[in-house]
Amino acid sequence: MIKFLITNALFIIGMIVLIVQHIQDWRIWVCYITIWCIADYYFAKDFHLKWWQWALFIAGLSIIDLVVIRLVN
């Protein structure tokens, strides 16, 4: 669980860096999100959460993303 949280924190920091640097190339973002999903899958494969717990987790990440985007803009 700790590795999973650290991984997500690092990717959120990376997302902030990409936004601050005004990286807008869609290919870079697709690669970044793909690598993030693969890393999350790797560290979360042993988690046994219910679907609504995953939905809450994804909603939480989305809120963090929106806050970061608002702060940067």
C-alpha positions in Angstrom: 0.0 0.0 0.0 2.8 2.4 0.8 4.5 1.8 -2.5 1.2 2.4 -4.3 0.7 5.8 -2.4 4.3 6.8 -3.1 4.0 6.0 -6.8 0.8 8.1 -7.1 2.4 11.0 -5.2 5.4 10.9 -7.6 3.1 10.8 -10.6 1.1 13.7 -9.3 4.3 15.7 -8.8 5.3 14.8 -12.3 2.0 16.0 -13.6 2.5 19.3 -11.8 5.9 19.6 -13.5 4.4 18.9 -16.9 1.7 21.5 -16.4 4.1 24.1 -15.1 6.4 23.5 -18.0 3.4 24.0 -20.4 3.9 20.6 -22.0 0.9 20.3 -24.3 1.9 17.6 -26.7 -0.8 14.9 -26.5 1.7 12.1 -27.2 3.7 13.0 -24.1 0.5 13.1 -22.0 -0.7 9.7 -23.4 2.6 8.1 -22.6 2.7 9.6 -19.2 -0.8 8.5 -18.3 -0.1 5.0 -19.8 3.0 4.6 -17.6 1.1 5.8 -14.6 -1.7 3.3 -15.2 0.8 0.4 -15.6 2.6 1.5 -12.4 -0.7 1.6 -10.5 -1.7 -1.8 -11.9 1.7 -3.2 -10.8 1.5 -2.0 -7.2 -2.3 -2.4 -6.9 -2.6 -6.0 -8.2 -2.7 -7.4 -4.7 -5.3 -5.0 -3.4 -8.8 -6.5 -2.9 -11.0 -3.4 -2.7 -14.6 -3.2 -3.6 -15.6 -1.3 -6.8 -17.0 1.7 -4.8 -13.6 2.0 -2.9 -11.8 2.2 -6.3 -14.4 4.7 -7.5 -13.7 6.9 -4.4 -10.0 6.6 -5.0 -10.3 7.7 -8.6 -12.6 10.5 -7.6 -10.0 11.7 -5.0 -7.3 11.7 -7.7 -9.5 13.6 -10.0 -10.2 16.2 -7.4 -6.4 16.5 -6.7 -5.9 16.9 -10.5 -8.5 19.7 -10.7 -7.0 21.5 -7.8 -3.5 21.4 -9.3 -4.8 22.6 -12.7 -6.6 25.5 -11.0 -3.6 26.5 -9.0 -1.3 26.4 -12.0 -3.6 28.4 -14.2 
